[in-house]
């Protein structure tokens, strides 16, 4: 599922695309579902059972 699009202030200017892409990658990588998948796939049973 894609995150909703958010508007940023004008102060980021030409970097808006790069910053927006970086935010999307971070949210996708560190989002709750991604963290749950990483824990479930890990070899750490003490974390997966929590």
C-alpha positions as CSV (number, residue, x, y, z in Angstrom):
1,X,0.0,0.0,0.0
2,X,1.3,3.4,-0.9
3,X,1.6,6.2,1.6
4,X,-0.6,9.3,0.9
5,X,1.2,12.1,-0.9
6,X,2.1,15.0,1.3
7,X,3.0,18.6,0.4
8,X,6.3,20.0,1.6
9,X,7.2,23.6,2.1
10,X,8.8,25.7,-0.6
11,X,12.1,25.8,1.2
12,X,13.3,22.4,-0.2
13,X,13.0,23.7,-3.8
14,X,14.9,21.6,-6.4
15,X,15.6,18.9,-3.9
16,X,11.9,18.1,-3.4
17,X,12.0,15.0,-5.6
18,X,15.1,13.5,-4.0
19,X,13.9,14.3,-0.4
20,X,10.4,12.9,-1.2
21,X,11.9,9.7,-2.6
22,X,14.2,9.3,0.5
23,X,11.2,9.8,2.8
24,X,9.3,7.1,1.0
25,X,12.2,4.7,1.2
26,X,12.7,5.3,4.9
27,X,8.9,4.9,5.6
28,X,8.8,1.7,3.5
29,X,11.9,0.2,5.1
30,X,11.2,1.2,8.7
31,X,7.4,1.0,8.6
32,X,5.6,-1.4,11.0
33,X,4.9,-4.1,8.4
34,X,8.5,-4.1,7.2
35,X,9.8,-4.4,10.8
36,X,7.4,-7.2,11.6
37,X,8.5,-9.1,8.4
38,X,12.2,-8.6,9.3
39,X,11.6,-9.9,12.9
40,X,9.6,-12.9,11.7
41,X,12.3,-13.7,9.1
42,X,15.2,-13.3,11.6
43,X,17.0,-16.1,13.5
44,X,16.1,-14.5,16.8
45,X,13.2,-16.5,18.3
46,X,13.1,-14.2,21.3
47,X,12.2,-11.3,19.1
48,X,9.8,-13.2,16.8
49,X,7.7,-14.5,19.7
50,X,7.1,-11.0,21.2
